[in-house]
């Protein structure tokens, strides 16, 4: 079977399991949700391993860093999956602990992609968009961030960096460019949904169950695209 066909089948499986994870979350079945997240994460890591084996060229630092960033994503998935199994007074702490591997993974993604292709200066306009959106949500009282405002604004800058770095590589064209068109945008949708889910409970009310899906689907879709890129870096 064509390697890309295998990657696509495994990506569909990863995203399908992520839908199950969102469903289990909404039904309060937290242990099942954690297992589903782990399975979905193992699937995208499996894609990356297969892509590494299928490379026409020997492994290089770009592919190795991509594998490292995907592994950090898996670790973050497990840690964040524990938050609703913990006592309420520990949940914010676990949220921050679980967010740390994601943050480091994002830094790895940005670093390797910006070193892969020269940055087009016009894309820097993307960088402040997410922090400004977070500030707008705070101003409109959709979310209440308190002491977490500054850390989340910094995280917003990182999400902006994800978008500009992936789009920068996408402009190169080719197979890698096509894979890099959406991951940064999908990550931003997912992380913003997680942000709203965590801090916008009072305002969003009935929309909260839908946010479970907008956290899971874009995230696993983005990770699968990153995993496939290991074959082309």
N, C-alpha and C positions, 0 to 999 in steps of 0.2 A: 504494500500500500504506500502511496505517496506520503512522505513525512508530513507535509502540510495538512493533508487530510486527517492524519492521526492527531496533530496538534489541535485542529478544529474540533474533532470529536471529543477530545479530552477537555477542551475549553467549554464546550456545550455542557459536558458533565459537571464541570466545576461550577458554572453559573447555575445549572439546575439544582445542584446541592445547596448553593447559596440561597436559592428561593425557599428551599425546605428549611434552612436555618432561620430565615426571616419569619416564616410561618410558625415555626416552633417558638420563636421569641414572642410573637403576638399571643400565643396560647399559653405562655408562661412555663413552657417545658425547657428549662434552662440547661439541664444536662444534655438533652437531645440536641439543643442548639449548639452547644459547645462541640459535641462530636461531629455535627454537620459542618461547622466552620473548619474544624481540623481536617475533615475529609476534603473539603473544597480547596483548602490551602495545600494539602499534599498533592492534589491533582495539578495545580499550577506549578508546583515545584517539580513534579514529574515531567511536565512539558519542558521545563527548562533543562532537566537532565537529558532528556531525549534530544533536544535541540543541540545541546553541547556535544553529544555523541555524533550527531549528523553533520557537524560543521565540516565544510570543505577545507578550511584552514585550521592550523593548530590553535588551541586555546590561547587567548591573549588577555591582557589586563581588563579590557572592556567587558568581555564575556564573564570573567571571574567576578568583577564587581557587580554585574547584573545578578549573578547567582547569589552573591552575598546579600544584596538588597532584597531579593525574593525570600531568602531564608529569614531575614529580619521581619519581613511581613508575616511569615508563618508564626514566628514567636509572638509578635504583637497580636495576631488573631487569637492565639490561645490565652494570652494574658487578659485581653479585653473581654474574652468570653467568660472570664471568671468574675467579672464585676457584679453581675446580678445574682451570683451565688454567695456573695459576701454580705456581711452586715452592712446596713445602710450607711453607717458612719465611716466605713472603709471604702465605699464605692468611688468617691472622688480620688482617693489615693490610688486605687487600682486603675482608674481611668488614666491618671498621669503616668503610672508605671507602664501600663500597656501602650500608651501613646509614645513612649520613648523609643522603642524599636522602630515604630513607624517613622518617627522624626529622623532617626539615623538612616533608615532606608531611603527616605526622600532625599536626604543629603547625598547619599551614594548615587542615586539616580541622577540628580542634578549635576554632580561632579563629573560622572563618567560621560554624560551626554554633552555637557558644555566643553569637555576636552575632546570629544569626538568630532565636533564641527565648530568652526568659528561662529561666535554669536553675532546675529544681525541686530544692531543697536535698536532698531525700531520696536523689537519685541520687548524691550525693557518697559514699555508702557503697560504691559500686562502685569508686571510685578505688584503694584499696589492695589489691584482691583479687589482681591479677596479681603485684605484687611479693611479696606474702605467699606465693603459690604458688611463685614462683621460689625464695624462701628455703626453703620446705619441700623442694623438689627438691634444693637444696644440702645441707640438713640430712640428708636421706635418702641422700645421696651418689649420687643418680641422675645428677647433673651435677657437674662440677668447674669452677668459674668463675675461681678465683684472683683476679688483678688486675681482671678484667672484672666482678666482682660488682656494684660500685657503678654503673658505666655501665648494666648490664642491669637493675638495680633502677629506675633512672631511666627507662629505656625501658619498663619494666613500668608505671610510673605514667602514661606517655604512652598506653599501650594502654588502661589504665583510663579515661583521659580520652577516648579514642576511643569506648569503649562508652557512657559516660555522655552524651557530646555527641550521638551518633547516636540513642540512645534518647530523649533529651530532645526532639529534633525529631520522632521517631516519634510521640510522645504528642500532637502537634498534629493528627494524622490527615491525611486527604486523600491525594492521589497522592504527594506528597513524603514524608509520614509513612510510607506503606507501603514506599517505597524505603529509608528510613532505619532500618527495624526491625532489619535483619541485618548491615549492613556492619561496624559496630564489633566485633560478636561474631565475625564471620568473620575479620577482621583479627587478632583475638587468637588464634583457633585456629591460623591460618597462622603467625604470628610465634612463637608458643609451640612449634609443631612444628619451625620452623627452629632455634630455640634448643635443643631437644632433639636435633635432628639434628646440630648443630654440637658440642655439649658433652656429649652423653650416649652417645657411641659405645660405651664400654666396657660400660655397663649394659644398653643396649637391644638390641644385637646384631641378632637376626633381625627386629626391628620396624623397623629403619632403612629398608628399601625402602618400607614402607607410609607412613612419614613424608614421603617425597617427594611423595606424592599429597595428604596433609593440609596440606602447605605450599602446593602449587600451586592446587588447586581452590578452597579458601575465599578465597585471595588474589584470584584473577582474578574470582571471583564478586562479591566486595566492590567491586572496582574498577569492574566493569560497572554495579553498582547506583549507585555514586557518579557514573559517567559519565552515566547516564540522568537523574540528578537535576538536571543542568545545565538541562534543559528547564523545571524547575519552581521553581528558586530565585528 
